[in-house]
Amino acid sequence: MQIDNISKVDGSRALNVAQPPAAVKATRLKLSTRMTIEQAFQAIATNCLVQIQANEAGVVQERDAESVHQMRVGLRRLRCALKLFRNRLQGAEEMQQELDWLSMQLGTARDWDVLAGSTLSAVAEAAPDEAGIAELKLAALVRARDAHEAAGAAVSSPRYTRLILHFTCWVQGCGWRDAMARRDQKRLTAPLTRFAHTMLEQQQRRLLKRGGKLQGASAQTRHRVRIAAKKIRYATEFFQSLYSPKRVRPYVAALATLQDELGWLNDAAVADRLVKQLQDGQIDLDAGAGFLRGYLAARVKNADQKISKLWKKFAPMKLPC
């Protein structure tokens, strides 16, 4: 059995109108300064779960790349929320392992989608006469198809259904209270505003510390900065309704631009790893793989200056809280 959240009206319409399910992005969160820490976590976790479940059909039925991406975003947001609130909540360890499992299933499909789609398409557009790229892309598409099959099987499995049921019950039933002392439970009823400010400050300090090493950084260091930028962006978006939009928008926009550029560099690093897998036992792919590595290496080298400019723009910015 599987969980279905659509209404009877929408279900009937889906039976009568042949329309593939569309990928669903996160909806805007509306928190209140009157909320407690516990109430805010419930709202945030529920928002993430809605995004995850809304993309199930696209992953299972259509093997849709954007649905995989958006479900994975929902998972990353949920894992970020768990880390933000981990000093106040208890009992999420077992579910965290299951979330990691699901994230890995979706992540593999996403990595092959990016290689076969945006990465190799960009190279093919820049060098249309390079025949080896077409062969490489065809091989990557086959791997992407297999990865989508595995992701769809995972999302339609009893293991996934148990995870969603267990996590939903834990969130709605305040399951973290079961193993908590009364004094710790009182901390959950504290006002949200101060907690949000403290969490954003912590994430900001972590990002600034890691970002100070960006100049000429290795792929691993850039990856750590990207993860830190992603976490504070998600945290800011969680709490943004508590603050002035005029202060939130430019901060999130600067973060998103920095994150996108770092994300492209990470895609280049992932591409190199995946191409090595494609080359294993397939000599006919060597020419395309060699060209791809040279192309990406040149772009990565030229990106260092752009990253430095983006960091200099972001680093002085103050938190919107």
Solvent accessible surface area in square Angstrom, and as a share of the most:
residue,aa,sasa,rsa
1,M,224,1.00
2,Q,111,0.49
3,I,50,0.25
4,D,106,0.55
5,N,104,0.54
6,I,100,0.51
7,S,59,0.38
8,K,184,0.78
9,V,100,0.58
10,D,64,0.33
11,G,19,0.18
12,S,59,0.38
13,R,130,0.47
14,A,69,0.53
15,L,160,0.80
16,N,125,0.64
17,V,77,0.44
18,A,111,0.86
19,Q,141,0.63
20,P,87,0.55
21,P,43,0.27
22,A,79,0.61
23,A,33,0.25
24,V,53,0.30
25,K,144,0.61
26,A,41,0.32
27,T,84,0.49
28,R,141,0.51
29,L,13,0.07
30,K,161,0.68
31,L,13,0.06
32,S,32,0.21
33,T,77,0.45
34,R,213,0.78
35,M,45,0.20
36,T,31,0.18
37,I,2,0.01
38,E,18,0.08
39,Q,89,0.40
40,A,0,0.00
41,F,0,0.00
42,Q,40,0.18
43,A,29,0.23
44,I,0,0.00
45,A,0,0.00
46,T,47,0.28
47,N,16,0.08
48,C,0,0.00
49,L,8,0.04
50,V,80,0.46
51,Q,4,0.02
52,I,1,0.00
53,Q,28,0.13
54,A,43,0.33
55,N,1,0.00
56,E,32,0.14
57,A,35,0.27
58,G,1,0.01
59,V,0,0.00
60,V,40,0.23
61,Q,126,0.56
62,E,81,0.36
63,R,80,0.29
64,D,46,0.24
65,A,41,0.32
66,E,74,0.33
67,S,0,0.00
68,V,0,0.00
69,H,38,0.17
70,Q,12,0.06
71,M,0,0.00
72,R,54,0.20
73,V,21,0.12
74,G,0,0.00
75,L,1,0.00
76,R,47,0.17
77,R,14,0.05
78,L,0,0.00
79,R,65,0.24
80,C,8,0.05
81,A,0,0.00
82,L,11,0.06
83,K,86,0.37
84,L,6,0.03
85,F,0,0.00
86,R,148,0.54
87,N,110,0.56
88,R,49,0.18
89,L,14,0.07
90,Q,74,0.33
91,G,43,0.41
92,A,19,0.14
93,E,122,0.55
94,E,116,0.52
95,M,3,0.01
96,Q,43,0.19
97,Q,127,0.56
98,E,42,0.19
99,L,4,0.02
100,D,57,0.30
101,W,37,0.13
102,L,1,0.00
103,S,13,0.09
104,M,123,0.55
105,Q,42,0.19
106,L,0,0.00
107,G,9,0.08
108,T,64,0.37
109,A,0,0.00
110,R,55,0.20
111,D,35,0.18
112,W,11,0.04
113,D,21,0.11
114,V,21,0.12
115,L,3,0.01
116,A,2,0.02
117,G,29,0.28
118,S,74,0.48
119,T,14,0.08
120,L,0,0.00
121,S,44,0.28
122,A,38,0.29
123,V,1,0.00
124,A,38,0.29
125,E,146,0.66
126,A,62,0.48
127,A,20,0.15
128,P,107,0.67
129,D,138,0.72
130,E,53,0.24
131,A,76,0.59
132,G,10,0.10
133,I,2,0.01
134,A,68,0.53
135,E,84,0.37
136,L,0,0.00
137,K,60,0.25
138,L,120,0.60
139,A,18,0.14
140,A,0,0.00
141,L,86,0.43
142,V,64,0.37
143,R,81,0.30
144,A,5,0.04
145,R,145,0.53
146,D,70,0.36
147,A,10,0.07
148,H,12,0.05
149,E,87,0.39
150,A,51,0.40
151,A,0,0.00
152,G,1,0.01
153,A,59,0.46
154,A,8,0.06
155,V,1,0.01
156,S,46,0.30
157,S,25,0.16
158,P,92,0.58
159,R,91,0.33
160,Y,8,0.03
161,T,17,0.10
162,R,150,0.55
163,L,6,0.03
164,I,4,0.02
165,L,91,0.45
166,H,89,0.40
167,F,1,0.00
168,T,47,0.27
169,C,88,0.53
170,W,19,0.07
171,V,0,0.00
172,Q,102,0.46
173,G,56,0.53
174,C,27,0.16
175,G,19,0.18
176,W,1,0.00
177,R,66,0.24
178,D,130,0.67
179,A,82,0.64
180,M,18,0.08
181,A,44,0.34
182,R,193,0.71
183,R,181,0.66
184,D,36,0.19
185,Q,44,0.20
186,K,135,0.57
187,R,105,0.38
188,L,0,0.00
189,T,75,0.44
190,A,34,0.26
191,P,96,0.61
192,L,0,0.00
193,T,56,0.32
194,R,199,0.73
195,F,12,0.05
196,A,0,0.00
197,H,67,0.30
198,T,52,0.30
199,M,18,0.08
200,L,0,0.00
201,E,61,0.28
202,Q,65,0.29
203,Q,20,0.09
204,Q,18,0.08
205,R,144,0.53
206,R,85,0.31
207,L,0,0.00
208,L,65,0.32
209,K,155,0.66
210,R,56,0.20
211,G,1,0.01
212,G,62,0.59
213,K,136,0.58
214,L,6,0.03
215,Q,133,0.59
216,G,61,0.59
217,A,15,0.12
218,S,66,0.43
219,A,49,0.38
220,Q,136,0.60
221,T,35,0.20
222,R,34,0.12
223,H,71,0.32
224,R,113,0.41
225,V,0,0.00
226,R,28,0.10
227,I,49,0.25
228,A,1,0.01
229,A,0,0.00
230,K,15,0.07
231,K,51,0.22
232,I,0,0.00
233,R,59,0.21
234,Y,14,0.05
235,A,0,0.00
236,T,0,0.00
237,E,46,0.21
238,F,0,0.00
239,F,0,0.00
240,Q,30,0.13
241,S,39,0.25
242,L,24,0.12
243,Y,32,0.12
244,S,51,0.33
245,P,62,0.39
246,K,169,0.72
247,R,118,0.43
248,V,4,0.02
249,R,162,0.59
250,P,68,0.43
251,Y,1,0.00
252,V,23,0.13
253,A,57,0.44
254,A,15,0.11
255,L,0,0.00
256,A,20,0.16
257,T,67,0.39
258,L,1,0.00
259,Q,20,0.09
260,D,95,0.49
261,E,28,0.13
262,L,2,0.01
263,G,17,0.16
264,W,59,0.21
265,L,7,0.03
266,N,32,0.17
267,D,45,0.24
268,A,8,0.06
269,A,45,0.35
270,V,26,0.15
271,A,1,0.01
272,D,45,0.23
273,R,115,0.42
274,L,4,0.02
275,V,0,0.00
276,K,122,0.52
277,Q,72,0.32
278,L,1,0.01
279,Q,42,0.19
280,D,120,0.62
281,G,77,0.74
282,Q,71,0.31
283,I,145,0.74
284,D,96,0.50
285,L,4,0.02
286,D,64,0.33
287,A,73,0.56
288,G,0,0.00
289,A,0,0.00
290,G,43,0.42
291,F,73,0.31
292,L,1,0.00
293,R,72,0.26
294,G,44,0.42
295,Y,50,0.19
296,L,12,0.06
297,A,62,0.48
298,A,52,0.40
299,R,100,0.36
300,V,38,0.22
301,K,164,0.70
302,N,113,0.58
303,A,9,0.07
304,D,40,0.21
305,Q,123,0.55
306,K,105,0.45
307,I,2,0.01
308,S,17,0.11
309,K,127,0.54
310,L,30,0.15
311,W,31,0.11
312,K,147,0.62
313,K,143,0.60
314,F,2,0.01
315,A,31,0.24
316,P,100,0.63
317,M,49,0.22
318,K,167,0.71
319,L,21,0.11
320,P,3,0.02
321,C,35,0.21
